[in-house]
Amino acid sequence: TTTHAQVVDTEPRSITVVENQENVELHCRIGRPAQLCLIRMPGLNDQIALSPTEKSPVAGYHYHGEGLDKGSCGVRIDRVTADNAGLMNCTLFVDGRGLTGSIEIVVAFPPQQPVIEVVQGNLANVEVNSQLMFRCTAERGNPAANLSWFLDQEQIYEGVQFPEAPEEYYDERSNKHMFTATSTLKRAVRAEDNGKRLTCQAQHLAYPEGVSRTDLILDVNFQPQALPDQVVYGLQLGRTATASMVIKANPSPHVMWNIDGTDYHQGTEQGRYAVPIPEALGNNRYNVSLTIAGLTLEDLSKTYVLRASNNFGVEEYRLTLRSQDEVFSESSSFGTGEIVGLVLAVVIVLLAIALIVGARATGRWCFRGASLNTDINPDSEAQIAPHPHDDEIDERLQTQDPAAHYVHEGDERHAAAATNGKHENGKQAAKQQPVAAPIVPPPVATKQENGKPADSKTNTSVDTTDNGVGETMLPTATGIVVEANVSNGETTTTTTIPVMPPTPDNINSSILRPTNLRQNPLDAAYPLGAIRREPQHSINSGNFDDASVLSSDSCSTIGYGDPNQVGLPVATAQKRWIPHQQRELLEKQAQLLLSGAALKRKRETEIF
């Protein structure tokens, strides 16, 4: 026969209940059907047999479980008493053999209210930094209470100690096991601990609210506490000023002000100074003040020393005063010097801007060549900025042909210099007179018709006039002869042309404008001493034949004919330089004006 070891399962293994707790259930189980269930309960003299089908022999104790056939054996207690504390045994009989299980029953009852006592130190005369030891005890409880320390609702962990196990003893009269919980607290007292509540809290499940507390108010004596140097702001000069500060001390301090070596005690009034008695604000805080009648600038320069003392020490404080004006100066991000500097900087910047704008408007300094006047009438103010590459182009042209870049603008009545030009072997050799005279364009080769040279016409240094029908009018002879040499193969032809003044024409003279009616706008763009480039133009259409070239002795017409005919002003005796881009624009404008004037004269001639 094989015997299998059977184990009785208990639920729960241990239980803690409060005295008079109702309907407490304890259960034992086995894996096989049982024939009998026996319960031995503390507080009962004998064990009892419980069955789901039979009534319990003891009042207040009932069967609890799923039935004996399922191996279930338990008890339900209507009301637990302190006598039920201990081990409850349950025995199940299987095939005539009993198997037993145990459940521990703990009947809790509350301990007494915790008690705080001072183990080390004198609570009646506690000073700052003194060491105190407190002990909290909660007696006669089951189980032992859990203790903790608090200082004004803030739990304390530092310096807290607990014994290894609570103290236990047995009360024979009540037949109860009781436990006492104990905890100690060591703490270095601080000034801020004064007036705070030291609490020992006991936590127990048998307490009606779960916890019980005991409080102790700390009364810490300390000297006036140190503070950094104080500054009083916003005082008004000439009025009564009150400077105050708050200090902490316990007990209340006795104060004295020292001003320029003179002591002023509390509750006294001396001269312009009055010292009231410190005002208690609560929680060991005191308001100490000083009243000054007729605040002066000298008062603001002083340092006021406050000496506060009590039975536990002396402390000194330093205080300075500030007026409303000083507060404004300090609160501002700029002082007087910074403001003056800022104003000067703004004035300098505005002056510089004004100078730059004025220089640009008048064309001075570095703006002399930045804006060039391109007026073609007295009312125009248009300006054309020079092309950035004109200087390089003009330098190359000057190297190739100096006369093509600059010309001299002399007096309109200056004598014209004769120009001799020769064409030999397809090359041109120009000969210049040593005297100071305007440089004129080279002569244009004569045109040959049917193998014979045609009458050559060349540019001269005198004004020419168009009569409106394509005929060029020459001035009267002045004794100056212009020779034009034309090379045709090996034959050189020399033509002498007398310079003649223009023939009076009643029709044309009626539409001619007076001499020097307007100043040449081109002259305004030339600096003194500069040589202006003279454009070389041949007008081969309209009223001019193929060989005619407009010119003037003083370059006043800029190669476009008589300025008095087209409204262009006569040049003054200046030398000016015009950029390439502007020069081309002026040439086109002059060409349009000249063509329009010639067409107008032609129409008027046809009418008359």
LUMPA-585015 format. One record per residue (C-alpha): x, y, z; residue number from 1. Coordinates in steps of 0.2 Angstrom, whole numbers. Example, Ala and Ser with C-alpha at 12.3 -4.5 7.8 and 13.67 -1.06 7.14 Angstrom:
2
{X->62&Y->-22&Z->39&k->1}
{X->68&Y->-5&Z->36&k->2}
***
This chain:
608
{X->0&Y->0&Z->0&k->1}
{X->7&Y->17&Z->-5&k->2}
{X->4&Y->32&Z->6&k->3}
{X->3&Y->49&Z->-2&k->4}
{X->8&Y->64&Z->9&k->5}
{X->-7&Y->76&Z->10&k->6}
{X->-4&Y->95&Z->13&k->7}
{X->-18&Y->106&Z->20&k->8}
{X->-19&Y->123&Z->11&k->9}
{X->-25&Y->138&Z->22&k->10}
{X->-32&Y->154&Z->17&k->11}
{X->-26&Y->165&Z->23&k->12}
{X->-10&Y->159&Z->32&k->13}
{X->-11&Y->174&Z->44&k->14}
{X->-24&Y->187&Z->47&k->15}
{X->-25&Y->203&Z->57&k->16}
{X->-42&Y->209&Z->63&k->17}
{X->-48&Y->223&Z->74&k->18}
{X->-57&Y->218&Z->90&k->19}
{X->-76&Y->217&Z->87&k->20}
{X->-74&Y->215&Z->68&k->21}
{X->-88&Y->205&Z->61&k->22}
{X->-89&Y->191&Z->48&k->23}
{X->-71&Y->185&Z->48&k->24}
{X->-69&Y->170&Z->37&k->25}
{X->-55&Y->157&Z->39&k->26}
{X->-53&Y->142&Z->26&k->27}
{X->-44&Y->126&Z->25&k->28}
{X->-43&Y->114&Z->10&k->29}
{X->-37&Y->97&Z->5&k->30}
{X->-37&Y->89&Z->-12&k->31}
{X->-47&Y->74&Z->-8&k->32}
{X->-65&Y->72&Z->0&k->33}
{X->-65&Y->73&Z->18&k->34}
{X->-77&Y->64&Z->30&k->35}
{X->-75&Y->76&Z->45&k->36}
{X->-70&Y->94&Z->49&k->37}
{X->-64&Y->99&Z->66&k->38}
{X->-60&Y->117&Z->72&k->39}
{X->-50&Y->122&Z->87&k->40}
{X->-52&Y->141&Z->90&k->41}
{X->-43&Y->152&Z->103&k->42}
{X->-56&Y->157&Z->116&k->43}
{X->-65&Y->141&Z->115&k->44}
{X->-62&Y->127&Z->127&k->45}
{X->-65&Y->113&Z->115&k->46}
{X->-64&Y->109&Z->97&k->47}
{X->-80&Y->109&Z->87&k->48}
{X->-85&Y->99&Z->72&k->49}
{X->-93&Y->109&Z->58&k->50}
{X->-103&Y->102&Z->43&k->51}
{X->-113&Y->111&Z->30&k->52}
{X->-128&Y->100&Z->33&k->53}
{X->-128&Y->102&Z->52&k->54}
{X->-130&Y->116&Z->64&k->55}
{X->-115&Y->122&Z->74&k->56}
{X->-114&Y->117&Z->92&k->57}
{X->-107&Y->134&Z->97&k->58}
{X->-116&Y->150&Z->94&k->59}
{X->-106&Y->163&Z->83&k->60}
{X->-96&Y->150&Z->74&k->61}
{X->-102&Y->143&Z->57&k->62}
{X->-96&Y->131&Z->44&k->63}
{X->-88&Y->140&Z->29&k->64}
{X->-83&Y->131&Z->13&k->65}
{X->-88&Y->121&Z->-3&k->66}
{X->-92&Y->105&Z->6&k->67}
{X->-83&Y->91&Z->14&k->68}
{X->-84&Y->80&Z->-2&k->69}
{X->-73&Y->93&Z->-10&k->70}
{X->-61&Y->93&Z->4&k->71}
{X->-66&Y->110&Z->11&k->72}
{X->-67&Y->114&Z->29&k->73}
{X->-68&Y->132&Z->36&k->74}
{X->-76&Y->143&Z->49&k->75}
{X->-85&Y->160&Z->49&k->76}
{X->-84&Y->171&Z->65&k->77}
{X->-99&Y->183&Z->68&k->78}
{X->-89&Y->194&Z->79&k->79}
{X->-70&Y->194&Z->84&k->80}
{X->-65&Y->197&Z->102&k->81}
{X->-48&Y->199&Z->109&k->82}
{X->-49&Y->181&Z->116&k->83}
{X->-49&Y->174&Z->98&k->84}
{X->-31&Y->180&Z->96&k->85}
{X->-19&Y->165&Z->92&k->86}
{X->-18&Y->150&Z->81&k->87}
{X->-34&Y->143&Z->74&k->88}
{X->-32&Y->124&Z->69&k->89}
{X->-42&Y->115&Z->56&k->90}
{X->-42&Y->95&Z->55&k->91}
{X->-49&Y->85&Z->40&k->92}
{X->-51&Y->67&Z->41&k->93}
{X->-48&Y->57&Z->25&k->94}
{X->-50&Y->38&Z->26&k->95}
{X->-49&Y->38&Z->45&k->96}
{X->-33&Y->49&Z->45&k->97}
{X->-33&Y->67&Z->51&k->98}
{X->-23&Y->81&Z->42&k->99}
{X->-21&Y->98&Z->51&k->100}
{X->-18&Y->116&Z->45&k->101}
{X->-16&Y->132&Z->55&k->102}
{X->-20&Y->150&Z->53&k->103}
{X->-13&Y->164&Z->64&k->104}
{X->-26&Y->177&Z->71&k->105}
{X->-20&Y->193&Z->76&k->106}
{X->-33&Y->204&Z->85&k->107}
{X->-27&Y->222&Z->84&k->108}
{X->-31&Y->235&Z->97&k->109}
{X->-24&Y->253&Z->97&k->110}
{X->-10&Y->259&Z->107&k->111}
{X->-10&Y->274&Z->118&k->112}
{X->-7&Y->291&Z->111&k->113}
{X->11&Y->295&Z->107&k->114}
{X->21&Y->305&Z->119&k->115}
{X->36&Y->317&Z->116&k->116}
{X->49&Y->320&Z->129&k->117}
{X->66&Y->329&Z->128&k->118}
{X->80&Y->317&Z->132&k->119}
{X->94&Y->329&Z->129&k->120}
{X->94&Y->348&Z->131&k->121}
{X->84&Y->361&Z->139&k->122}
{X->68&Y->365&Z->130&k->123}
{X->64&Y->380&Z->141&k->124}
{X->81&Y->389&Z->135&k->125}
{X->84&Y->382&Z->118&k->126}
{X->98&Y->392&Z->108&k->127}
{X->103&Y->392&Z->90&k->128}
{X->114&Y->377&Z->85&k->129}
{X->111&Y->368&Z->102&k->130}
{X->109&Y->349&Z->101&k->131}
{X->92&Y->342&Z->106&k->132}
{X->86&Y->324&Z->107&k->133}
{X->68&Y->320&Z->107&k->134}
{X->60&Y->303&Z->110&k->135}
{X->42&Y->298&Z->105&k->136}
{X->33&Y->282&Z->113&k->137}
{X->17&Y->274&Z->108&k->138}
{X->13&Y->260&Z->122&k->139}
{X->1&Y->245&Z->124&k->140}
{X->-4&Y->242&Z->106&k->141}
{X->-6&Y->226&Z->95&k->142}
{X->3&Y->226&Z->84&k->143}
{X->16&Y->240&Z->87&k->144}
{X->12&Y->257&Z->79&k->145}
{X->23&Y->265&Z->65&k->146}
{X->31&Y->281&Z->71&k->147}
{X->37&Y->296&Z->61&k->148}
{X->43&Y->314&Z->64&k->149}
{X->37&Y->330&Z->56&k->150}
{X->42&Y->349&Z->58&k->151}
{X->27&Y->360&Z->52&k->152}
{X->20&Y->346&Z->41&k->153}
{X->37&Y->342&Z->33&k->154}
{X->43&Y->325&Z->37&k->155}
{X->60&Y->323&Z->45&k->156}
{X->72&Y->309&Z->40&k->157}
{X->89&Y->316&Z->46&k->158}
{X->93&Y->311&Z->64&k->159}
{X->78&Y->299&Z->66&k->160}
{X->82&Y->282&Z->74&k->161}
{X->71&Y->266&Z->78&k->162}
{X->75&Y->251&Z->89&k->163}
{X->78&Y->234&Z->81&k->164}
{X->61&Y->227&Z->87&k->165}
{X->46&Y->235&Z->97&k->166}
{X->45&Y->230&Z->116&k->167}
{X->33&Y->216&Z->119&k->168}
{X->25&Y->211&Z->136&k->169}
{X->10&Y->200&Z->141&k->170}
{X->-5&Y->207&Z->152&k->171}
{X->-11&Y->192&Z->162&k->172}
{X->-26&Y->201&Z->168&k->173}
{X->-33&Y->204&Z->151&k->174}
{X->-24&Y->190&Z->143&k->175}
{X->-17&Y->201&Z->129&k->176}
{X->0&Y->203&Z->121&k->177}
{X->5&Y->221&Z->120&k->178}
{X->19&Y->230&Z->110&k->179}
{X->27&Y->247&Z->113&k->180}
{X->34&Y->257&Z->98&k->181}
{X->49&Y->270&Z->101&k->182}
{X->58&Y->282&Z->90&k->183}
{X->71&Y->296&Z->94&k->184}
{X->76&Y->312&Z->85&k->185}
{X->93&Y->321&Z->86&k->186}
{X->93&Y->339&Z->79&k->187}
{X->104&Y->354&Z->79&k->188}
{X->92&Y->368&Z->82&k->189}
{X->91&Y->382&Z->69&k->190}
{X->84&Y->400&Z->71&k->191}
{X->71&Y->396&Z->58&k->192}
{X->65&Y->382&Z->69&k->193}
{X->58&Y->394&Z->81&k->194}
{X->39&Y->394&Z->83&k->195}
{X->38&Y->378&Z->72&k->196}
{X->28&Y->363&Z->77&k->197}
{X->37&Y->347&Z->80&k->198}
{X->25&Y->332&Z->78&k->199}
{X->27&Y->313&Z->82&k->200}
{X->14&Y->303&Z->72&k->201}
{X->9&Y->285&Z->77&k->202}
{X->0&Y->275&Z->63&k->203}
{X->-11&Y->260&Z->68&k->204}
{X->-25&Y->251&Z->60&k->205}
{X->-35&Y->251&Z->76&k->206}
{X->-35&Y->270&Z->78&k->207}
{X->-52&Y->277&Z->73&k->208}
{X->-43&Y->289&Z->60&k->209}
{X->-29&Y->277&Z->57&k->210}
{X->-16&Y->289&Z->65&k->211}
{X->-13&Y->298&Z->81&k->212}
{X->-2&Y->314&Z->84&k->213}
{X->7&Y->323&Z->97&k->214}
{X->14&Y->341&Z->94&k->215}
{X->27&Y->351&Z->102&k->216}
{X->31&Y->370&Z->99&k->217}
{X->49&Y->375&Z->98&k->218}
{X->54&Y->391&Z->107&k->219}
{X->72&Y->395&Z->100&k->220}
{X->81&Y->410&Z->108&k->221}
{X->93&Y->418&Z->96&k->222}
{X->102&Y->434&Z->93&k->223}
{X->97&Y->446&Z->79&k->224}
{X->100&Y->438&Z->63&k->225}
{X->113&Y->446&Z->51&k->226}
{X->107&Y->454&Z->34&k->227}
{X->117&Y->461&Z->19&k->228}
{X->119&Y->480&Z->18&k->229}
{X->102&Y->488&Z->15&k->230}
{X->97&Y->503&Z->3&k->231}
{X->81&Y->513&Z->5&k->232}
{X->75&Y->521&Z->-11&k->233}
{X->62&Y->534&Z->-16&k->234}
{X->65&Y->547&Z->-2&k->235}
{X->61&Y->565&Z->-6&k->236}
{X->73&Y->579&Z->-2&k->237}
{X->67&Y->593&Z->10&k->238}
{X->53&Y->581&Z->17&k->239}
{X->53&Y->570&Z->32&k->240}
{X->60&Y->553&Z->28&k->241}
{X->58&Y->537&Z->36&k->242}
{X->70&Y->523&Z->34&k->243}
{X->65&Y->506&Z->40&k->244}
{X->71&Y->488&Z->39&k->245}
{X->65&Y->471&Z->46&k->246}
{X->76&Y->460&Z->57&k->247}
{X->73&Y->443&Z->66&k->248}
{X->77&Y->440&Z->84&k->249}
{X->71&Y->431&Z->99&k->250}
{X->67&Y->438&Z->112&k->251}
{X->64&Y->456&Z->105&k->252}
{X->79&Y->466&Z->102&k->253}
{X->85&Y->483&Z->109&k->254}
{X->90&Y->495&Z->94&k->255}
{X->102&Y->510&Z->93&k->256}
{X->107&Y->520&Z->78&k->257}
{X->124&Y->527&Z->75&k->258}
{X->125&Y->543&Z->64&k->259}
{X->142&Y->552&Z->62&k->260}
{X->148&Y->545&Z->78&k->261}
{X->132&Y->549&Z->88&k->262}
{X->121&Y->536&Z->96&k->263}
{X->102&Y->537&Z->95&k->264}
{X->93&Y->525&Z->106&k->265}
{X->76&Y->518&Z->103&k->266}
{X->61&Y->528&Z->110&k->267}
{X->71&Y->544&Z->109&k->268}
{X->70&Y->560&Z->98&k->269}
{X->86&Y->570&Z->96&k->270}
{X->88&Y->585&Z->84&k->271}
{X->82&Y->580&Z->67&k->272}
{X->82&Y->561&Z->71&k->273}
{X->69&Y->550&Z->80&k->274}
{X->70&Y->532&Z->84&k->275}
{X->54&Y->523&Z->87&k->276}
{X->52&Y->507&Z->97&k->277}
{X->54&Y->491&Z->86&k->278}
{X->37&Y->485&Z->80&k->279}
{X->33&Y->466&Z->82&k->280}
{X->27&Y->459&Z->66&k->281}
{X->25&Y->441&Z->72&k->282}
{X->36&Y->425&Z->70&k->283}
{X->50&Y->434&Z->78&k->284}
{X->51&Y->448&Z->65&k->285}
{X->53&Y->466&Z->70&k->286}
{X->52&Y->482&Z->60&k->287}
{X->65&Y->495&Z->65&k->288}
{X->64&Y->512&Z->58&k->289}
{X->73&Y->529&Z->59&k->290}
{X->64&Y->546&Z->55&k->291}
{X->74&Y->561&Z->48&k->292}
{X->66&Y->578&Z->47&k->293}
{X->70&Y->588&Z->32&k->294}
{X->80&Y->576&Z->21&k->295}
{X->96&Y->584&Z->13&k->296}
{X->109&Y->579&Z->1&k->297}
{X->121&Y->578&Z->15&k->298}
{X->110&Y->564&Z->23&k->299}
{X->111&Y->554&Z->7&k->300}
{X->129&Y->554&Z->8&k->301}
{X->130&Y->546&Z->25&k->302}
{X->130&Y->528&Z->30&k->303}
{X->118&Y->523&Z->45&k->304}
{X->123&Y->510&Z->57&k->305}
{X->110&Y->500&Z->67&k->306}
{X->115&Y->490&Z->82&k->307}
{X->102&Y->477&Z->88&k->308}
{X->105&Y->466&Z->103&k->309}
{X->96&Y->455&Z->115&k->310}
{X->102&Y->442&Z->129&k->311}
{X->109&Y->431&Z->116&k->312}
{X->120&Y->442&Z->105&k->313}
{X->123&Y->458&Z->96&k->314}
{X->122&Y->462&Z->77&k->315}
{X->126&Y->477&Z->67&k->316}
{X->117&Y->483&Z->50&k->317}
{X->122&Y->496&Z->38&k->318}
{X->109&Y->506&Z->28&k->319}
{X->111&Y->520&Z->15&k->320}
{X->97&Y->532&Z->8&k->321}
{X->93&Y->536&Z->-10&k->322}
{X->82&Y->550&Z->-17&k->323}
{X->69&Y->549&Z->-31&k->324}
{X->81&Y->557&Z->-43&k->325}
{X->95&Y->545&Z->-39&k->326}
{X->82&Y->531&Z->-41&k->327}
{X->78&Y->537&Z->-58&k->328}
{X->96&Y->539&Z->-63&k->329}
{X->100&Y->522&Z->-58&k->330}
{X->85&Y->514&Z->-66&k->331}
{X->89&Y->522&Z->-82&k->332}
{X->101&Y->513&Z->-94&k->333}
{X->110&Y->529&Z->-99&k->334}
{X->118&Y->542&Z->-87&k->335}
{X->121&Y->560&Z->-90&k->336}
{X->137&Y->557&Z->-100&k->337}
{X->129&Y->543&Z->-110&k->338}
{X->115&Y->555&Z->-115&k->339}
{X->126&Y->569&Z->-120&k->340}
{X->137&Y->557&Z->-130&k->341}
{X->122&Y->550&Z->-139&k->342}
{X->115&Y->568&Z->-143&k->343}
{X->132&Y->573&Z->-150&k->344}
{X->133&Y->557&Z->-160&k->345}
{X->116&Y->560&Z->-168&k->346}
{X->121&Y->578&Z->-172&k->347}
{X->137&Y->573&Z->-180&k->348}
{X->128&Y->560&Z->-191&k->349}
{X->115&Y->572&Z->-196&k->350}
{X->128&Y->585&Z->-201&k->351}
{X->138&Y->572&Z->-211&k->352}
{X->122&Y->567&Z->-220&k->353}
{X->118&Y->586&Z->-224&k->354}
{X->136&Y->589&Z->-230&k->355}
{X->135&Y->573&Z->-242&k->356}
{X->118&Y->578&Z->-249&k->357}
{X->124&Y->596&Z->-252&k->358}
{X->140&Y->590&Z->-260&k->359}
{X->131&Y->579&Z->-271&k->360}
{X->118&Y->592&Z->-276&k->361}
{X->132&Y->605&Z->-280&k->362}
{X->144&Y->592&Z->-288&k->363}
{X->158&Y->595&Z->-275&k->364}
{X->172&Y->584&Z->-269&k->365}
{X->171&Y->566&Z->-275&k->366}
{X->154&Y->570&Z->-283&k->367}
{X->162&Y->582&Z->-296&k->368}
{X->162&Y->569&Z->-310&k->369}
{X->147&Y->559&Z->-303&k->370}
{X->134&Y->569&Z->-311&k->371}
{X->136&Y->578&Z->-328&k->372}
{X->123&Y->590&Z->-335&k->373}
{X->116&Y->585&Z->-352&k->374}
{X->105&Y->600&Z->-355&k->375}
{X->101&Y->605&Z->-373&k->376}
{X->89&Y->619&Z->-367&k->377}
{X->90&Y->632&Z->-353&k->378}
{X->76&Y->623&Z->-343&k->379}
{X->82&Y->605&Z->-344&k->380}
{X->91&Y->598&Z->-328&k->381}
{X->93&Y->580&Z->-334&k->382}
{X->109&Y->572&Z->-329&k->383}
{X->118&Y->557&Z->-336&k->384}
{X->130&Y->547&Z->-326&k->385}
{X->147&Y->543&Z->-335&k->386}
{X->149&Y->526&Z->-341&k->387}
{X->161&Y->516&Z->-329&k->388}
{X->172&Y->511&Z->-344&k->389}
{X->173&Y->528&Z->-353&k->390}
{X->190&Y->532&Z->-345&k->391}
{X->198&Y->517&Z->-352&k->392}
{X->191&Y->519&Z->-370&k->393}
{X->196&Y->538&Z->-370&k->394}
{X->213&Y->534&Z->-365&k->395}
{X->215&Y->522&Z->-380&k->396}
{X->208&Y->534&Z->-392&k->397}
{X->219&Y->548&Z->-385&k->398}
{X->234&Y->537&Z->-389&k->399}
{X->229&Y->534&Z->-406&k->400}
{X->224&Y->551&Z->-411&k->401}
{X->226&Y->565&Z->-398&k->402}
{X->216&Y->577&Z->-408&k->403}
{X->201&Y->565&Z->-409&k->404}
{X->199&Y->565&Z->-390&k->405}
{X->201&Y->583&Z->-384&k->406}
{X->198&Y->600&Z->-393&k->407}
{X->201&Y->617&Z->-387&k->408}
{X->187&Y->629&Z->-384&k->409}
{X->193&Y->646&Z->-387&k->410}
{X->185&Y->663&Z->-389&k->411}
{X->173&Y->663&Z->-404&k->412}
{X->182&Y->677&Z->-412&k->413}
{X->199&Y->669&Z->-411&k->414}
{X->208&Y->667&Z->-428&k->415}
{X->207&Y->650&Z->-436&k->416}
{X->223&Y->641&Z->-440&k->417}
{X->225&Y->634&Z->-457&k->418}
{X->225&Y->615&Z->-460&k->419}
{X->236&Y->607&Z->-473&k->420}
{X->232&Y->588&Z->-477&k->421}
{X->241&Y->577&Z->-489&k->422}
{X->237&Y->559&Z->-495&k->423}
{X->252&Y->550&Z->-501&k->424}
{X->252&Y->531&Z->-504&k->425}
{X->236&Y->529&Z->-495&k->426}
{X->243&Y->536&Z->-479&k->427}
{X->239&Y->552&Z->-471&k->428}
{X->252&Y->564&Z->-463&k->429}
{X->245&Y->579&Z->-453&k->430}
{X->255&Y->594&Z->-450&k->431}
{X->251&Y->605&Z->-435&k->432}
{X->255&Y->623&Z->-433&k->433}
{X->266&Y->627&Z->-418&k->434}
{X->255&Y->641&Z->-413&k->435}
{X->241&Y->638&Z->-400&k->436}
{X->226&Y->635&Z->-411&k->437}
{X->211&Y->624&Z->-411&k->438}
{X->214&Y->607&Z->-419&k->439}
{X->202&Y->604&Z->-433&k->440}
{X->197&Y->588&Z->-441&k->441}
{X->208&Y->582&Z->-456&k->442}
{X->202&Y->586&Z->-474&k->443}
{X->191&Y->574&Z->-483&k->444}
{X->198&Y->568&Z->-500&k->445}
{X->190&Y->575&Z->-515&k->446}
{X->178&Y->565&Z->-525&k->447}
{X->183&Y->560&Z->-543&k->448}
{X->171&Y->560&Z->-557&k->449}
{X->175&Y->551&Z->-574&k->450}
{X->193&Y->550&Z->-569&k->451}
{X->194&Y->569&Z->-565&k->452}
{X->195&Y->575&Z->-548&k->453}
{X->180&Y->585&Z->-543&k->454}
{X->180&Y->601&Z->-534&k->455}
{X->186&Y->598&Z->-517&k->456}
{X->177&Y->605&Z->-502&k->457}
{X->185&Y->604&Z->-485&k->458}
{X->182&Y->608&Z->-467&k->459}
{X->188&Y->625&Z->-462&k->460}
{X->189&Y->633&Z->-445&k->461}
{X->175&Y->646&Z->-450&k->462}
{X->156&Y->644&Z->-447&k->463}
{X->146&Y->639&Z->-462&k->464}
{X->128&Y->642&Z->-466&k->465}
{X->114&Y->632&Z->-475&k->466}
{X->102&Y->642&Z->-484&k->467}
{X->88&Y->629&Z->-482&k->468}
{X->89&Y->622&Z->-500&k->469}
{X->105&Y->612&Z->-498&k->470}
{X->118&Y->626&Z->-503&k->471}
{X->132&Y->630&Z->-491&k->472}
{X->135&Y->648&Z->-488&k->473}
{X->153&Y->654&Z->-485&k->474}
{X->159&Y->669&Z->-477&k->475}
{X->168&Y->684&Z->-485&k->476}
{X->186&Y->682&Z->-488&k->477}
{X->197&Y->686&Z->-473&k->478}
{X->214&Y->683&Z->-481&k->479}
{X->215&Y->666&Z->-474&k->480}
{X->218&Y->652&Z->-488&k->481}
{X->214&Y->634&Z->-485&k->482}
{X->223&Y->621&Z->-496&k->483}
{X->217&Y->604&Z->-499&k->484}
{X->229&Y->592&Z->-506&k->485}
{X->222&Y->576&Z->-514&k->486}
{X->233&Y->562&Z->-520&k->487}
{X->227&Y->552&Z->-535&k->488}
{X->239&Y->538&Z->-539&k->489}
{X->255&Y->548&Z->-542&k->490}
{X->246&Y->565&Z->-546&k->491}
{X->244&Y->577&Z->-531&k->492}
{X->231&Y->591&Z->-533&k->493}
{X->231&Y->606&Z->-523&k->494}
{X->215&Y->617&Z->-521&k->495}
{X->215&Y->634&Z->-513&k->496}
{X->199&Y->640&Z->-506&k->497}
{X->197&Y->657&Z->-499&k->498}
{X->187&Y->658&Z->-483&k->499}
{X->172&Y->669&Z->-486&k->500}
{X->159&Y->676&Z->-474&k->501}
{X->141&Y->670&Z->-477&k->502}
{X->131&Y->679&Z->-490&k->503}
{X->117&Y->689&Z->-483&k->504}
{X->101&Y->680&Z->-486&k->505}
{X->84&Y->689&Z->-483&k->506}
{X->75&Y->673&Z->-481&k->507}
{X->87&Y->664&Z->-470&k->508}
{X->92&Y->679&Z->-460&k->509}
{X->74&Y->681&Z->-454&k->510}
{X->74&Y->664&Z->-446&k->511}
{X->92&Y->665&Z->-439&k->512}
{X->94&Y->667&Z->-420&k->513}
{X->105&Y->680&Z->-413&k->514}
{X->123&Y->676&Z->-409&k->515}
{X->127&Y->669&Z->-392&k->516}
{X->108&Y->669&Z->-388&k->517}
{X->111&Y->654&Z->-376&k->518}
{X->126&Y->646&Z->-368&k->519}
{X->131&Y->630&Z->-374&k->520}
{X->126&Y->617&Z->-362&k->521}
{X->140&Y->606&Z->-367&k->522}
{X->153&Y->618&Z->-361&k->523}
{X->146&Y->616&Z->-343&k->524}
{X->152&Y->599&Z->-342&k->525}
{X->171&Y->603&Z->-347&k->526}
{X->183&Y->608&Z->-333&k->527}
{X->195&Y->622&Z->-336&k->528}
{X->211&Y->617&Z->-345&k->529}
{X->204&Y->601&Z->-353&k->530}
{X->203&Y->597&Z->-372&k->531}
{X->187&Y->591&Z->-378&k->532}
{X->186&Y->578&Z->-392&k->533}
{X->178&Y->585&Z->-408&k->534}
{X->167&Y->573&Z->-417&k->535}
{X->170&Y->571&Z->-435&k->536}
{X->154&Y->571&Z->-445&k->537}
{X->150&Y->572&Z->-463&k->538}
{X->132&Y->575&Z->-467&k->539}
{X->128&Y->566&Z->-484&k->540}
{X->110&Y->568&Z->-485&k->541}
{X->97&Y->582&Z->-486&k->542}
{X->104&Y->599&Z->-489&k->543}
{X->122&Y->594&Z->-488&k->544}
{X->132&Y->587&Z->-503&k->545}
{X->144&Y->572&Z->-501&k->546}
{X->159&Y->582&Z->-498&k->547}
{X->153&Y->595&Z->-486&k->548}
{X->158&Y->594&Z->-467&k->549}
{X->152&Y->605&Z->-454&k->550}
{X->165&Y->614&Z->-443&k->551}
{X->169&Y->630&Z->-434&k->552}
{X->184&Y->639&Z->-430&k->553}
{X->181&Y->639&Z->-411&k->554}
{X->173&Y->621&Z->-410&k->555}
{X->158&Y->630&Z->-403&k->556}
{X->146&Y->620&Z->-415&k->557}
{X->154&Y->603&Z->-410&k->558}
{X->154&Y->599&Z->-428&k->559}
{X->136&Y->602&Z->-431&k->560}
{X->136&Y->619&Z->-440&k->561}
{X->132&Y->636&Z->-434&k->562}
{X->124&Y->636&Z->-417&k->563}
{X->114&Y->651&Z->-421&k->564}
{X->104&Y->642&Z->-434&k->565}
{X->99&Y->627&Z->-423&k->566}
{X->98&Y->635&Z->-406&k->567}
{X->114&Y->628&Z->-399&k->568}
{X->124&Y->640&Z->-388&k->569}
{X->141&Y->646&Z->-392&k->570}
{X->155&Y->638&Z->-383&k->571}
{X->165&Y->648&Z->-370&k->572}
{X->184&Y->647&Z->-368&k->573}
{X->185&Y->631&Z->-358&k->574}
{X->191&Y->614&Z->-360&k->575}
{X->180&Y->600&Z->-354&k->576}
{X->179&Y->581&Z->-355&k->577}
{X->163&Y->572&Z->-360&k->578}
{X->161&Y->553&Z->-357&k->579}
{X->159&Y->542&Z->-372&k->580}
{X->141&Y->537&Z->-368&k->581}
{X->135&Y->555&Z->-365&k->582}
{X->145&Y->562&Z->-380&k->583}
{X->135&Y->550&Z->-392&k->584}
{X->119&Y->555&Z->-384&k->585}
{X->123&Y->573&Z->-387&k->586}
{X->128&Y->570&Z->-405&k->587}
{X->112&Y->562&Z->-409&k->588}
{X->102&Y->576&Z->-401&k->589}
{X->112&Y->589&Z->-410&k->590}
{X->109&Y->579&Z->-427&k->591}
{X->90&Y->578&Z->-424&k->592}
{X->90&Y->597&Z->-420&k->593}
{X->100&Y->601&Z->-435&k->594}
{X->90&Y->591&Z->-447&k->595}
{X->74&Y->598&Z->-440&k->596}
{X->80&Y->616&Z->-442&k->597}
{X->86&Y->613&Z->-460&k->598}
{X->69&Y->605&Z->-464&k->599}
{X->60&Y->620&Z->-457&k->600}
{X->71&Y->633&Z->-467&k->601}
{X->67&Y->623&Z->-483&k->602}
{X->49&Y->623&Z->-480&k->603}
{X->49&Y->642&Z->-476&k->604}
{X->59&Y->645&Z->-492&k->605}
{X->47&Y->635&Z->-503&k->606}
{X->33&Y->646&Z->-495&k->607}
{X->41&Y->662&Z->-499&k->608}
***
